[in-house]
Amino acid sequence: MKNDSKIIVVIDTETTGLGHCQGRDDAVIQVGIAWRDNFKNINTWGSMCFPGKKYFSNSRADTALAINKLNISDVFVAKKDSIVAKELQKKLQEIESANKKELELTAYNVGFDKPFLAKKPWEISANIWGDCVMLSTAEHFGRSRIKLEHAVTMLGL
């Protein structure tokens, strides 16, 4: 998984839904990234965002909000998702430029985050995604799947 020729950026999203369900359109309500700079310091950036009222109709996002410990009123006053998407793209470009290395995105669950971030307004290219932390860690420890809290403990993080 480690690639010294690239700058690895870990990304995470919180969404209005708990997965990619047939016939259900969900959206990102929070995005965050973490990366190590040239001095090996860990840096972070993140923002909550508002994707539009339709994602909250009929209390459909309540379960996801509760799991993520997010308050709907905070989401409703957050910046529009299209603004945060532009900020994220700018931040990723800045990281790549500052480190003079090609950027590679990873996530604990790439299969979850990547489809959300491929859609508008995010439009993150499929070409910059690397390995899935969950699957790589599970493979390393000889398992088929591993929960985040177990992965972090087993990796000593």
DSSP file with accessible surface (Angstrom, degrees, kcal/mol):
  #  RESIDUE AA STRUCTURE BP1 BP2  ACC     N-H-->O    O-->H-N    N-H-->O    O-->H-N    TCO  KAPPA ALPHA  PHI   PSI    X-CA   Y-CA   Z-CA
    1    1 A M              0   0  104      0, 0.0     2,-0.2     0, 0.0   130,-0.2   0.000 360.0 360.0 360.0 -34.2    0.0    0.0    0.0
    2    2 A K        +     0   0  174      1,-0.0     2,-0.4     2,-0.0     0, 0.0  -0.476 360.0 178.3 -72.7 134.6    2.9    2.4    0.7
    3    3 A N    >   -     0   0   53     -2,-0.2     3,-1.5     3,-0.2     5,-0.1  -0.878  14.2-171.1-139.5 101.3    4.1    4.3   -2.3
    4    4 A D  T 3  S+     0   0  106     -2,-0.4    -1,-0.1     1,-0.3    -2,-0.0   0.647  84.0  66.5 -70.4 -14.1    6.9    6.8   -1.6
    5    5 A S  T 3  S+     0   0   81     96,-0.1    97,-0.7     2,-0.0     2,-0.3   0.559 103.2  52.5 -82.7  -6.0    6.6    8.3   -5.1
    6    6 A K  E <  S-a  102   0A  51     -3,-1.5     2,-0.6    95,-0.2    97,-0.2  -0.899  82.6-120.7-126.5 156.1    3.1    9.6   -4.3
    7    7 A I  E     -a  103   0A  12     95,-2.7    97,-2.5    -2,-0.3     2,-0.5  -0.872  33.1-143.4 -93.9 118.5    1.6   11.8   -1.6
    8    8 A I  E     -a  104   0A  51     -2,-0.6    28,-0.6    95,-0.2     2,-0.5  -0.755  16.9-171.7 -89.0 126.3   -1.1    9.7    0.1
    9    9 A V  E     -aB 105  35A   0     95,-2.8    97,-2.2    -2,-0.5     2,-0.5  -0.979  12.4-148.2-119.3 123.3   -4.2   11.5    1.2
   10   10 A V  E     -aB 106  34A  64     24,-2.8    24,-2.0    -2,-0.5     2,-0.3  -0.794  18.9-168.4 -90.9 131.8   -6.8    9.7    3.3
   11   11 A I  E     - B   0  33A   2     95,-2.7    97,-0.4    -2,-0.5     2,-0.3  -0.911   8.9-176.7-123.3 147.7  -10.3   10.9    2.7
   12   12 A D  E     - B   0  32A  78     20,-2.4    20,-2.3    -2,-0.3     2,-0.3  -0.996   4.9-163.8-142.7 143.9  -13.5   10.3    4.6
   13   13 A T  E     - B   0  31A   3     -2,-0.3     2,-0.4    18,-0.2    18,-0.2  -0.927  11.5-153.5-124.7 152.5  -17.1   11.3    3.9
   14   14 A E  E     - B   0  30A  43     16,-2.6    15,-3.1    -2,-0.3    16,-1.6  -0.963  28.9-172.7-116.0 143.0  -20.3   11.4    6.0
   15   15 A T  E     - B   0  28A   2     -2,-0.4    13,-0.2     2,-0.3    53,-0.1  -0.777  40.3-109.3-133.8 173.0  -23.4   11.1    4.0
   16   16 A T  S    S+     0   0    0     11,-2.2    48,-0.3    -2,-0.2     2,-0.3   0.494 102.1  41.8 -81.6  -5.0  -27.2   11.3    4.1
   17   17 A G  S    S-     0   0    2     10,-0.3    -2,-0.3    47,-0.1     3,-0.1  -0.867  78.3-122.9-137.7 172.8  -27.4    7.5    3.7
   18   18 A L  S    S-     0   0  108     -2,-0.3     2,-0.3     1,-0.1    43,-0.0   0.200  83.4 -26.6-104.5  14.2  -25.7    4.4    4.8
   19   19 A G  S    S-     0   0   14      2,-0.1     2,-1.1    93,-0.0    -1,-0.1  -0.965  84.1 -58.0 163.6-175.6  -24.8    3.0    1.4
   20   20 A H        -     0   0   96     -2,-0.3     2,-0.3    -3,-0.1     5,-0.1  -0.772  58.3-179.3 -98.3  91.6  -25.5    2.9   -2.2
   21   21 A C    >   -     0   0   74     -2,-1.1     3,-1.9     3,-0.3     5,-0.1  -0.723  35.4-100.2 -94.5 143.5  -29.1    1.6   -2.4
   22   22 A Q  T 3  S+     0   0  192     -2,-0.3    -1,-0.1     1,-0.3     3,-0.1  -0.368 107.5   8.1 -58.0 130.7  -31.0    1.0   -5.6
   23   23 A G  T 3  S+     0   0   92      1,-0.2     2,-0.5    -2,-0.1    -1,-0.3   0.526 105.4 108.0  77.2   3.9  -33.3    3.9   -6.3
   24   24 A R    <   -     0   0   88     -3,-1.9     2,-0.6     2,-0.0    -3,-0.3  -0.967  52.7-158.7-121.2 122.2  -32.0    6.0   -3.4
   25   25 A D        +     0   0   67     -2,-0.5     2,-0.3    -5,-0.1    -5,-0.1  -0.871  18.9 176.5 -99.2 116.3  -29.9    9.1   -4.2
   26   26 A D        -     0   0    3     -2,-0.6     2,-0.3    -5,-0.1    29,-0.0  -0.760  10.5-151.6-116.4 168.4  -27.8   10.2   -1.2
   27   27 A A        -     0   0    7     -2,-0.3   -11,-2.2    28,-0.1   -10,-0.3  -0.931  23.2 -96.0-140.9 160.9  -25.3   12.9   -0.8
   28   28 A V  E     +B   15   0A   1     -2,-0.3   -13,-0.3   -13,-0.2     3,-0.1  -0.556  31.9 172.2 -75.4 135.1  -22.1   14.0    1.1
   29   29 A I  E    S+     0   0A   0    -15,-3.1    20,-2.9     1,-0.4     2,-0.3   0.468  70.7  21.0-120.2  -9.5  -22.7   16.2    4.1
   30   30 A Q  E     -BC  14  48A  62    -16,-1.6   -16,-2.6    18,-0.3    -1,-0.4  -0.956  61.9-175.8-157.2 140.1  -19.2   16.2    5.5
   31   31 A V  E     +BC  13  47A   3     16,-2.4    16,-2.6    -2,-0.3     2,-0.3  -0.991   6.1 175.5-137.9 143.0  -15.8   15.5    4.0
   32   32 A G  E     -BC  12  46A  23    -20,-2.3   -20,-2.4    -2,-0.4     2,-0.3  -0.993   8.2-165.2-146.1 151.5  -12.4   15.4    5.5
   33   33 A I  E     -BC  11  45A   7     12,-3.2    12,-2.0    -2,-0.3     2,-0.3  -0.948   1.4-168.3-133.8 157.3   -8.8   14.6    4.5
   34   34 A A  E     +BC  10  44A  31    -24,-2.0   -24,-2.8    -2,-0.3     2,-0.3  -0.992  15.2 159.9-142.8 144.6   -5.5   13.9    6.3
   35   35 A W  E     -BC   9  43A  27      8,-2.1     8,-3.2    -2,-0.3     2,-0.5  -0.983  36.7-114.6-157.6 160.7   -2.0   13.7    4.9
   36   36 A R  E     - C   0  42A 132    -28,-0.6     6,-0.2    -2,-0.3   -28,-0.1  -0.895  31.1-144.8-100.9 132.9    1.6   13.8    5.9
   37   37 A D    >   -     0   0   34      4,-2.3     3,-2.3    -2,-0.5    62,-0.1  -0.135  40.7 -80.5 -83.6-174.2    3.7   16.7    4.6
   38   38 A N  T 3  S+     0   0   89      1,-0.3    -1,-0.1     2,-0.1    -2,-0.0   0.701 133.3  53.5 -61.8 -19.8    7.4   16.6    3.6
   39   39 A F  T 3  S-     0   0  166      2,-0.1    -1,-0.3     0, 0.0     3,-0.1   0.253 119.0-111.3 -97.8   9.1    8.3   16.9    7.3
   40   40 A K    <   +     0   0  134     -3,-2.3     2,-0.3     1,-0.3    -2,-0.1   0.619  69.4 146.3  70.7  13.3    6.1   13.9    8.2
   41   41 A N        -     0   0   89      1,-0.0    -4,-2.3     0, 0.0     2,-0.5  -0.627  51.5-121.7 -77.1 140.9    3.6   16.1   10.1
   42   42 A I  E     -C   36   0A 108     -2,-0.3     2,-0.3    -6,-0.2    -6,-0.2  -0.727  32.7-172.9 -85.1 127.5    0.0   15.1    9.9
   43   43 A N  E     -C   35   0A  52     -8,-3.2    -8,-2.1    -2,-0.5     2,-0.3  -0.894   1.9-166.3-118.0 151.2   -2.2   17.7    8.4
   44   44 A T  E     +C   34   0A 109     -2,-0.3     2,-0.3   -10,-0.2   -10,-0.2  -0.948  11.1 178.4-136.5 157.2   -6.0   17.7    8.2
   45   45 A W  E     +C   33   0A  55    -12,-2.0   -12,-3.2    -2,-0.3     2,-0.3  -0.968  15.4 154.3-151.2 144.5   -8.7   19.7    6.4
   46   46 A G  E     -C   32   0A  46     -2,-0.3     2,-0.3   -14,-0.3   -14,-0.2  -0.988  15.6-171.6-166.4 163.0  -12.5   19.2    6.5
   47   47 A S  E     -C   31   0A  22    -16,-2.6   -16,-2.4    -2,-0.3     2,-0.2  -0.966  21.9-130.2-159.7 144.0  -15.8   20.8    6.1
   48   48 A M  E     -C   30   0A  37     -2,-0.3    31,-0.5   -18,-0.2     2,-0.3  -0.610  34.6-170.1 -84.2 154.1  -19.5   20.1    6.6
   49   49 A C  E     -e   79   0B   0    -20,-2.9    31,-0.2    -2,-0.2    29,-0.1  -0.986  24.2-127.0-148.3 159.7  -21.7   20.9    3.6
   50   50 A F  E     -e   80   0B  39     29,-2.7    31,-2.1    -2,-0.3    32,-0.3  -0.929  17.4-177.4-110.9 114.7  -25.3   21.3    2.6
   51   51 A P        -     0   0   11      0, 0.0     2,-0.1     0, 0.0    -1,-0.1   0.560  58.4 -75.9 -87.6 -10.7  -26.4   19.2   -0.5
   52   52 A G    >   -     0   0   17      1,-0.1     3,-1.2     2,-0.1     4,-0.2  -0.350  41.4 -87.4 126.3 153.5  -30.0   20.4   -0.6
   53   53 A K  G >> S+     0   0  151      1,-0.2     3,-2.4     2,-0.2     4,-0.5   0.782 110.8  75.3 -64.0 -28.9  -33.2   19.8    1.3
   54   54 A K  G >4 S+     0   0  125      1,-0.3     3,-0.7     2,-0.2    -1,-0.2   0.799  88.0  61.3 -58.7 -26.7  -34.3   16.9   -0.8
   55   55 A Y  G <4 S+     0   0   28     -3,-1.2    -1,-0.3     1,-0.2    -2,-0.2   0.563 108.2  43.7 -77.1  -5.6  -31.8   14.6    0.9
   56   56 A F  G X4 S+     0   0   16     -3,-2.4     3,-1.1    -4,-0.2    -1,-0.2   0.381  81.8 126.3-118.6   1.2  -33.5   15.2    4.3
   57   57 A S  G X< S+     0   0   56     -3,-0.7     3,-1.8    -4,-0.5     4,-0.1  -0.259  77.8  11.9 -65.0 148.3  -37.2   14.9    3.3
   58   58 A N  G 3  S-     0   0  159      1,-0.3    -1,-0.2     2,-0.1    -3,-0.0   0.797 124.7 -76.0  55.0  31.5  -39.3   12.4    5.3
   59   59 A S  G X  S+     0   0   74     -3,-1.1     3,-1.4     1,-0.1     4,-0.4   0.732  88.5 147.5  58.2  24.8  -36.6   12.1    7.9
   60   60 A R  T <   +     0   0   71     -3,-1.8     4,-0.3     1,-0.3     3,-0.2   0.749  67.9  46.9 -66.4 -22.5  -34.6    9.9    5.5
   61   61 A A  T 3> S+     0   0    0     -5,-0.2     4,-2.7     1,-0.2    -1,-0.3   0.474  82.5  99.4 -97.0   0.5  -31.2   11.0    6.7
   62   62 A D  H <> S+     0   0   74     -3,-1.4     4,-2.4     1,-0.2     5,-0.2   0.870  81.6  48.6 -57.4 -43.4  -32.0   10.7   10.4
   63   63 A T  H  > S+     0   0   87     -4,-0.4     4,-2.5    -3,-0.2    -1,-0.2   0.943 113.7  46.3 -64.3 -46.1  -30.3    7.3   10.9
   64   64 A A  H  > S+     0   0    2    -48,-0.3     4,-2.2    -4,-0.3    -2,-0.2   0.913 112.9  50.1 -63.4 -41.9  -27.1    8.4    9.1
   65   65 A L  H  <>S+     0   0    9     -4,-2.7     5,-2.7     1,-0.2     4,-0.4   0.920 111.4  48.8 -62.2 -43.0  -27.0   11.7   11.1
   66   66 A A  H ><5S+     0   0   71     -4,-2.4     3,-1.1    -5,-0.2    -2,-0.2   0.925 111.1  49.0 -64.5 -44.9  -27.4    9.8   14.4
   67   67 A I  H 3<5S+     0   0  100     -4,-2.5    -1,-0.2     1,-0.3    -2,-0.2   0.898 116.5  42.8 -61.3 -40.5  -24.7    7.3   13.6
   68   68 A N  T 3<5S-     0   0   43     -4,-2.2    -1,-0.3    -5,-0.2    -2,-0.2   0.397 109.0-125.3 -87.4   1.9  -22.3   10.1   12.6
   69   69 A K  T < 5 +     0   0  187     -3,-1.1     2,-0.3    -4,-0.4    -3,-0.2   0.880  59.5 148.2  54.3  43.1  -23.4   12.3   15.6
   70   70 A L      < -     0   0   28     -5,-2.7     2,-0.5    -6,-0.2    -1,-0.2  -0.841  44.9-132.7-107.6 148.7  -24.2   15.2   13.3
   71   71 A N    >>  -     0   0   78     -2,-0.3     4,-1.6     1,-0.1     3,-0.7  -0.861   8.4-140.9-103.0 129.5  -27.0   17.7   13.9
   72   72 A I  H 3> S+     0   0   66     -2,-0.5     4,-2.5     1,-0.3     5,-0.2   0.853 102.6  57.8 -59.0 -34.5  -29.3   18.5   11.0
   73   73 A S  H 3> S+     0   0   65      1,-0.2     4,-1.0     2,-0.2    -1,-0.3   0.879 104.4  51.9 -66.6 -33.4  -29.4   22.2   11.9
   74   74 A D  H <4 S+     0   0   85     -3,-0.7     4,-0.4     1,-0.2     3,-0.3   0.886 110.3  48.8 -66.7 -39.1  -25.6   22.3   11.5
   75   75 A V  H >< S+     0   0    0     -4,-1.6     3,-1.2     1,-0.2    -2,-0.2   0.920 106.8  55.8 -65.6 -42.8  -25.9   20.7    8.1
   76   76 A F  H 3< S+     0   0   75     -4,-2.5    -1,-0.2     1,-0.3    -2,-0.2   0.744 111.9  42.6 -66.0 -22.8  -28.6   23.2    7.0
   77   77 A V  T 3< S+     0   0  122     -4,-1.0    -1,-0.3    -3,-0.3    -2,-0.2   0.427  94.1 107.6-101.5   2.0  -26.4   26.2    7.8
   78   78 A A  S <  S-     0   0   24     -3,-1.2   -29,-0.2    -4,-0.4   -28,-0.1  -0.256  83.5 -80.9 -73.5 165.1  -23.2   24.7    6.3
   79   79 A K  E     -e   49   0B  97    -31,-0.5   -29,-2.7     1,-0.1    -1,-0.1  -0.289  59.1 -88.1 -61.8 151.6  -21.7   25.9    3.0
   80   80 A K  E >>  -e   50   0B 111    -31,-0.2     4,-1.9     1,-0.1     3,-0.8  -0.292  35.8-119.1 -60.7 143.7  -23.3   24.6   -0.2
   81   81 A D  H 3> S+     0   0   15    -31,-2.1     4,-2.8     1,-0.3     5,-0.2   0.848 112.3  59.3 -58.0 -33.8  -21.8   21.3   -1.3
   82   82 A S  H 3> S+     0   0   40    -32,-0.3     4,-1.6     2,-0.2    -1,-0.3   0.877 106.4  48.3 -65.3 -32.9  -20.6   22.8   -4.6
   83   83 A I  H <> S+     0   0   81     -3,-0.8     4,-2.2     2,-0.2    -2,-0.2   0.934 112.9  46.8 -70.6 -45.3  -18.5   25.4   -2.7
   84   84 A V  H  X S+     0   0    0     -4,-1.9     4,-2.8     1,-0.2    -2,-0.2   0.891 108.5  56.6 -65.6 -36.0  -17.0   22.7   -0.5
   85   85 A A  H  X S+     0   0    3     -4,-2.8     4,-2.5     1,-0.2    -1,-0.2   0.920 108.4  46.8 -61.3 -42.1  -16.3   20.5   -3.5
   86   86 A K  H  X S+     0   0  159     -4,-1.6     4,-2.4     2,-0.2    -1,-0.2   0.900 111.7  51.2 -65.6 -40.3  -14.3   23.4   -5.1
   87   87 A E  H  X S+     0   0   60     -4,-2.2     4,-2.5     2,-0.2    -2,-0.2   0.904 110.4  49.4 -62.7 -41.3  -12.4   24.0   -1.8
   88   88 A L  H  X S+     0   0    0     -4,-2.8     4,-2.7     2,-0.2     5,-0.2   0.936 110.5  49.2 -63.5 -47.5  -11.6   20.3   -1.7
   89   89 A Q  H  X S+     0   0   62     -4,-2.5     4,-2.2     1,-0.2    -2,-0.2   0.916 112.7  48.6 -58.3 -43.3  -10.3   20.2   -5.2
   90   90 A K  H  X S+     0   0  127     -4,-2.4     4,-2.4     2,-0.2    -1,-0.2   0.917 111.0  50.0 -62.7 -43.6   -8.2   23.3   -4.5
   91   91 A K  H  X S+     0   0   53     -4,-2.5     4,-2.5     2,-0.2    -2,-0.2   0.922 109.6  50.8 -63.0 -42.1   -6.8   21.8   -1.3
   92   92 A L  H  X S+     0   0    8     -4,-2.7     4,-2.3     1,-0.2    -1,-0.2   0.915 110.9  48.8 -63.3 -40.2   -5.9   18.5   -3.1
   93   93 A Q  H  X S+     0   0  121     -4,-2.2     4,-2.6    -5,-0.2    -1,-0.2   0.907 110.6  51.1 -65.1 -40.5   -4.0   20.5   -5.8
   94   94 A E  H  X S+     0   0   84     -4,-2.4     4,-2.9     2,-0.2    -2,-0.2   0.905 110.0  49.4 -62.5 -42.6   -2.2   22.5   -3.1
   95   95 A I  H  X S+     0   0    5     -4,-2.5     4,-1.9     2,-0.2     6,-0.2   0.937 112.3  47.5 -62.7 -46.4   -1.1   19.3   -1.4
   96   96 A E  H  X>S+     0   0   73     -4,-2.3     5,-1.3     1,-0.2     4,-0.8   0.938 115.5  45.4 -61.3 -44.9    0.2   17.8   -4.6
   97   97 A S  H ><5S+     0   0   88     -4,-2.6     3,-0.6     1,-0.2    -2,-0.2   0.922 112.4  49.8 -66.4 -44.8    2.0   21.0   -5.6
   98   98 A A  H 3<5S+     0   0   62     -4,-2.9    -1,-0.2     1,-0.2    -2,-0.2   0.834 117.0  41.1 -65.4 -32.3    3.6   21.5   -2.1
   99   99 A N  H 3<5S-     0   0    9     -4,-1.9    -1,-0.2    -5,-0.2    -2,-0.2   0.495  98.2-137.1 -94.6  -7.3    4.8   18.0   -1.9
  100  100 A K  T <<5 +     0   0  182     -4,-0.8     2,-0.3    -3,-0.6    -3,-0.2   0.855  68.2 109.2  52.2  38.4    6.0   17.8   -5.6
  101  101 A K  S   <S-     0   0   73     -5,-1.3    -2,-0.2    -6,-0.2    -1,-0.2  -0.984  79.2 -96.9-139.1 151.9    4.5   14.4   -5.8
  102  102 A E  E     -a    6   0A 108    -97,-0.7   -95,-2.7    -2,-0.3     2,-0.3  -0.414  46.4-119.6 -65.0 142.5    1.5   12.9   -7.6
  103  103 A L  E     -a    7   0A   6    -97,-0.2     2,-0.4    -2,-0.1   -95,-0.2  -0.645  26.2-170.7 -90.1 140.7   -1.5   12.6   -5.3
  104  104 A E  E     -a    8   0A  23    -97,-2.5   -95,-2.8    -2,-0.3     2,-0.3  -0.995  11.4-148.1-130.1 127.3   -3.2    9.3   -4.4
  105  105 A L  E     +ad   9 129A   0     23,-3.1    25,-3.7    -2,-0.4     2,-0.3  -0.724  20.1 171.3 -91.8 143.5   -6.4    9.1   -2.5
  106  106 A T  E     -a   10   0A   7    -97,-2.2   -95,-2.7    -2,-0.3     2,-0.3  -0.919   7.8-171.6-139.4 166.8   -7.3    6.3   -0.2
  107  107 A A  E >   - d   0 132A   0     24,-0.6    26,-2.6    -2,-0.3     3,-0.7  -0.974  39.6-110.5-151.6 160.0  -10.1    5.7    2.3
  108  108 A Y  T 3  S+     0   0   43    -97,-0.4    26,-2.6    -2,-0.3     2,-0.5   0.954 120.8  20.5 -57.9 -46.1  -11.0    3.2    5.0
  109  109 A N  T >> S+     0   0   42      1,-0.2     4,-2.2    24,-0.1     3,-1.6  -0.745  70.3 174.9-126.1  84.1  -13.8    2.0    2.7
  110  110 A V  H <> S+     0   0   15     -3,-0.7     4,-2.4    -2,-0.5    -1,-0.2   0.875  79.5  63.6 -56.6 -37.3  -13.0    3.1   -0.9
  111  111 A G  H 34 S+     0   0   52      1,-0.2    -1,-0.3     2,-0.2    -2,-0.0   0.759 111.1  37.6 -61.4 -24.8  -16.1    1.2   -2.1
  112  112 A F  H <> S+     0   0   42     -3,-1.6     4,-0.9     2,-0.1    -2,-0.2   0.899 122.6  38.1 -88.2 -52.8  -18.3    3.6   -0.1
  113  113 A D  H  X S+     0   0    3     -4,-2.2     4,-2.2     1,-0.2     5,-0.2   0.882 106.5  63.1 -71.3 -41.3  -16.5    6.9   -0.5
  114  114 A K  H  X S+     0   0   72     -4,-2.4     4,-1.0    -5,-0.3    -1,-0.2   0.907 101.8  48.6 -57.5 -47.3  -15.4    6.7   -4.1
  115  115 A P  H  > S+     0   0   52      0, 0.0     4,-0.9     0, 0.0     3,-0.4   0.894 112.3  49.9 -62.8 -36.1  -18.9    6.5   -5.7
  116  116 A F  H >< S+     0   0    2     -4,-0.9     3,-0.5     1,-0.2     6,-0.3   0.912 113.0  46.3 -64.1 -41.7  -20.1    9.5   -3.7
  117  117 A L  H 3< S+     0   0    0     -4,-2.2     7,-3.3     1,-0.2    -1,-0.2   0.565 103.0  63.7 -83.7  -5.0  -17.1   11.6   -4.6
  118  118 A A  H 3< S+     0   0   56     -4,-1.0    -1,-0.2    -3,-0.4    -2,-0.2   0.760  92.4  81.9 -82.5 -26.2  -17.4   10.6   -8.3
  119  119 A K  S XX S-     0   0   74     -4,-0.9     4,-2.3    -3,-0.5     3,-1.0  -0.285  90.8 -52.8 -77.1 162.8  -20.8   12.4   -8.5
  120  120 A K  T 34 S+     0   0  166      1,-0.3    -1,-0.1     2,-0.2    -2,-0.1  -0.453 119.1  23.6 -66.3 143.2  -21.4   16.1   -9.0
  121  121 A P  T 34 S+     0   0   33      0, 0.0    -1,-0.3     0, 0.0    -4,-0.1  -0.986 128.1  46.0 -90.7   0.5  -20.4   18.4   -7.5
  122  122 A W  T <4  +     0   0    7     -3,-1.0    -2,-0.2    -6,-0.3    -4,-0.1   0.942  66.3 174.6 -71.9 -53.1  -17.3   16.4   -6.3
  123  123 A E     <  +     0   0  113     -4,-2.3     2,-0.5    -7,-0.2    -5,-0.2   0.836   9.3 179.0  46.2  50.5  -16.2   14.8   -9.5
  124  124 A I        -     0   0    6     -7,-3.3    -1,-0.2    -5,-0.2    -2,-0.1  -0.698  33.8-110.2 -81.9 127.2  -13.1   13.3   -8.1
  125  125 A S    >   -     0   0   57     -2,-0.5     3,-1.2     1,-0.1     4,-0.2  -0.259  10.3-138.0 -60.8 138.6  -11.3   11.3  -10.9
  126  126 A A  G >  S+     0   0   60      1,-0.2     3,-1.1     2,-0.1    -1,-0.1   0.739  97.7  73.1 -65.5 -21.6  -11.3    7.5  -10.5
  127  127 A N  G 3  S+     0   0  142      1,-0.2    -1,-0.2   -23,-0.0    -2,-0.1   0.643  90.3  54.9 -71.8 -16.6   -7.6    7.6  -11.6
  128  128 A I  G <  S+     0   0   44     -3,-1.2   -23,-3.1   -24,-0.1     2,-0.3   0.460  82.0 108.6 -98.9   1.6   -6.3    9.0   -8.4
  129  129 A W  E <   -d  105   0A  27     -3,-1.1   -23,-0.2   -25,-0.2     2,-0.1  -0.586  44.8-175.7 -82.2 137.9   -7.7    6.4   -6.0
  130  130 A G  E     -     0   0A  20    -25,-3.7   -23,-0.1     1,-0.3    -1,-0.1  -0.118  41.5 -31.3-106.2-151.9   -5.4    3.9   -4.4
  131  131 A D  E     -     0   0A  79   -130,-0.2   -24,-0.6     1,-0.1     2,-0.5  -0.197  59.4-109.8 -68.1 157.2   -6.0    0.9   -2.2
  132  132 A C  E  >  -d  107   0A  16    -26,-0.2     4,-2.7     1,-0.2     5,-0.3  -0.762  19.7-147.8 -86.5 123.4   -8.9    0.5    0.3
  133  133 A V  H  > S+     0   0   32    -26,-2.6     4,-2.7    -2,-0.5     5,-0.3   0.920  96.3  52.6 -60.5 -42.7   -7.5    0.6    3.8
  134  134 A M  H  > S+     0   0    5    -26,-2.6     4,-2.3   -27,-0.4    -1,-0.2   0.947 114.9  39.6 -60.0 -49.2  -10.2   -1.8    5.1
  135  135 A L  H  > S+     0   0   90    -27,-0.3     4,-2.6     2,-0.2    -1,-0.2   0.898 115.9  50.6 -71.8 -38.8   -9.5   -4.5    2.5
  136  136 A S  H  X S+     0   0   31     -4,-2.7     4,-2.4     2,-0.2    -1,-0.2   0.910 112.9  46.5 -64.2 -42.2   -5.7   -4.0    2.6
  137  137 A T  H  X S+     0   0    7     -4,-2.7     4,-2.0    -5,-0.3    -2,-0.2   0.925 112.5  49.8 -66.3 -43.4   -5.6   -4.3    6.4
  138  138 A A  H  <>S+     0   0    1     -4,-2.3     5,-3.6    -5,-0.3     4,-0.2   0.930 112.0  48.3 -60.7 -43.6   -7.9   -7.3    6.4
  139  139 A E  H ><5S+     0   0  160     -4,-2.6     3,-1.4     3,-0.2    -1,-0.2   0.923 109.1  53.6 -63.0 -42.8   -5.7   -9.0    3.8
  140  140 A H  H 3<5S+     0   0  141     -4,-2.4    -1,-0.2     1,-0.3    -2,-0.2   0.868 114.7  40.9 -59.7 -38.1   -2.6   -8.2    5.8
  141  141 A F  T 3<5S-     0   0   73     -4,-2.0    -1,-0.3    -5,-0.1    -2,-0.2   0.267 119.1-108.7 -96.2   9.7   -4.1   -9.8    8.9
  142  142 A G  T < 5S+     0   0   71     -3,-1.4     2,-0.3     1,-0.2    -3,-0.2   0.848  76.8 123.5  71.2  37.1   -5.6  -12.8    7.0
  143  143 A R      < -     0   0  128     -5,-3.6    -1,-0.2    -6,-0.2     3,-0.1  -0.842  64.5-132.8-123.5 164.6   -9.2  -11.8    7.2
  144  144 A S  S    S+     0   0  117      1,-0.3     2,-0.3    -2,-0.3    -5,-0.1   0.793  90.8   0.0 -86.4 -27.7  -11.9  -11.1    4.7
  145  145 A R        -     0   0  157     -7,-0.2     2,-0.4    -8,-0.1    -1,-0.3  -0.985  63.2-161.4-156.1 154.4  -13.0   -7.8    6.3
  146  146 A I        -     0   0    6     -2,-0.3    -8,-0.1    -3,-0.1     2,-0.1  -0.997  21.2-121.3-146.2 135.6  -12.0   -5.8    9.3
  147  147 A K     >  -     0   0  132     -2,-0.4     4,-2.7     1,-0.1     3,-0.3  -0.445  29.4-115.4 -73.7 152.2  -13.8   -3.0   11.3
  148  148 A L  H  > S+     0   0   86      1,-0.2     4,-2.7     2,-0.2     5,-0.3   0.912 114.4  51.5 -54.7 -48.3  -12.2    0.4   11.5
  149  149 A E  H  > S+     0   0  112      1,-0.2     4,-1.7     2,-0.2    -1,-0.2   0.879 113.1  46.1 -62.7 -33.4  -11.7    0.3   15.3
  150  150 A H  H  > S+     0   0   89     -3,-0.3     4,-3.0     2,-0.2     5,-0.2   0.903 111.2  52.0 -73.8 -40.2  -10.0   -3.1   14.9
  151  151 A A  H  X S+     0   0    2     -4,-2.7     4,-2.2     2,-0.2    -2,-0.2   0.936 110.0  48.7 -60.2 -45.9   -7.8   -2.0   12.0
  152  152 A V  H  <>S+     0   0   53     -4,-2.7     5,-2.7     1,-0.2     4,-0.5   0.931 114.8  45.0 -62.0 -44.3   -6.6    1.0   14.0
  153  153 A T  H ><5S+     0   0  110     -4,-1.7     3,-1.2    -5,-0.3    -2,-0.2   0.945 113.6  48.9 -65.1 -46.8   -5.8   -1.1   17.0
  154  154 A M  H 3<5S+     0   0   63     -4,-3.0    -1,-0.2     1,-0.3    -2,-0.2   0.824 112.5  48.5 -66.0 -29.8   -4.1   -3.8   15.0
  155  155 A L  T 3<5S-     0   0   73     -4,-2.2    -1,-0.3    -5,-0.2    -2,-0.2   0.489 112.9-119.9 -87.7  -3.7   -2.0   -1.3   13.1
  156  156 A G  T < 5       0   0   67     -3,-1.2    -3,-0.2    -4,-0.5    -2,-0.1   0.821 360.0 360.0  71.3  32.7   -1.0    0.5   16.4
  157  157 A L      <       0   0  151     -5,-2.7    -1,-0.2    -6,-0.2    -2,-0.1  -0.680 360.0 360.0 -99.5 360.0   -2.5    3.8   15.4
